[in-house]
Amino acid sequence: MINEETYCIDILTQISSITSALNNVALSLLDDHVRHCVVRAAQTDGPAAEEKLTEAADAIARLVRS
């Protein structure tokens, strides 16, 4: 779009749409991870559970910062 000299506002609108779509994908992946991997690890307890919880918390923190 830039090479085609598209109007700046139109480019910004597309960037906003793409950002929103990527955020939705990230949230969906995080939800799936928590519902499956974290729950499964928590049911077995032990170090794997703690690792998965930390992993999920770190992922949430990264999403919140972005």
N, C-alpha and C positions, 0 to 999 in steps of 0.2 A: 504494500500500500504506500509505503514511503517512496519507493522507487517510482511509483506511478503518480507521485505528488498528490495523493489523496488529501482532502481537507483534514487538518489536524484534529478537529473535534471528532470527526468520523473515526480516525485511528484510535483516539482515546476511548471512544465508545466501544470499539472492538476489543481493546486491551482490557477494559472493565468487564466485558462479557466473558472473555477468556479467563480472567482471574477468578471470577465468580464460579465458572464451571470447574476450574481446577480445585477451588476450595470445596465444592460439593463432592468431587471425587475423593479428595483427601479425607473428608468427614465420613464418607461411606466406607472407605478402607479402614479407617480407625474404628468405626462402629463394628465392622466385621471382625477385626482383630480382637477387640475387647470381648465380643460375644462368643468367639470361638477359642482363640489361642489363650487369652488371659483366663477365661472361665475354666478351660481344660487344665491349665497349669495350677489354678487355685484349688481345683478339686483334688489334685495329687499332692498339694502342699509342698513344702521343702524349698530348696534354693531355686528351682525352676519357677515356682510361683512368684517369688520375690523378684526374680529377673524379669518376668513378663510384666509385672506391675510397674517396675521401674521403667521398663521400655515404653509402656503405654503412657506413663506420666511424662516422660521426656518428649514423646511424640506430641502430646497435647500442648506442652509448653512451646514447642517449635511452632505449632499451628497458631497459637495465641499471639506469638511474637510477630508472625508474618502478616 
